[in-house]
Every structure is written in structure tokens, then in C-alpha cells.
């Protein structure tokens, strides 16, 4: 089984600005998000997982148990019921919007020995981020 826990630093992002536009994220927040170099730290203790993502401007943390839905307010302000599951070498995050007219988002984190690839999809729009393992 792949090592899911550790610290990862983003080294590339494709389609991120378009993805954020589709989420109705404002210009300034989009520019800050695309210019930043986030560091993600993933830990697990006794079945409780934590994914903490930090930039120079902001830090956010998700705590969850695999397969157990929880309430989340995303950094772009969406209120979701979120569930994280594990399949092979992937952690799959499904955000189901609580409000009508707000998009659902799926993020698939694929773990390899030295990197983590995250593909976020909303409707027909997707963005791929590559992180190197620190």
C-alpha cells in the first residue's frame, strides 16, 4: 500500500484559474490561489485523518474518518456534505453542495512514491495539481 501520510509541496497546477472561475471565485482570490505554493500535510491517528493545506496567506484543515460524511465550508464559501473514501492508492473527496444551483466537486488524490496528483472535477471543468513529497 502507498504511503498516504506526509508533507507535500505543489509544483504545478493546470486549469486552476478556469476551475476557480467556474466556481465563481473572484479575481483577487483566484490570483492569490494560482500564485501561491501550498504545502499539504496529511496525517492519520487511530482512524482520524487530517489534511492541512497552508499558504503564506491562509491555512485550512479537514478532519475526517474514511467513509463518514461531514459538514464542510470550503475556502470558496460553498457549504457541502463531504465524504472521503480510499480506493487503491487514491483518497477520493466528494463535496455535495447543500444549496441549489451550487456545483458538487470531486477531488481525487493519487499517491505515488515521490508525488501526489490531485484532480478536481466540477461538471465539465477540471484542474490537475502535482505535489512533490517533501
Secondary structure, 3 states (H helix, E strand, C coil): CCCCCEEEEEEEEECHHHHHHHCCCCHHHHHHHHHCCCEEEEEEECCEEEEEEECCCCEEEEEECCCCCEEEECCCCCEEEEEEEEECCEEEEEEEECCCCCCCEEEEEEECCCEEEEEEEECCEEEEEEEEEC
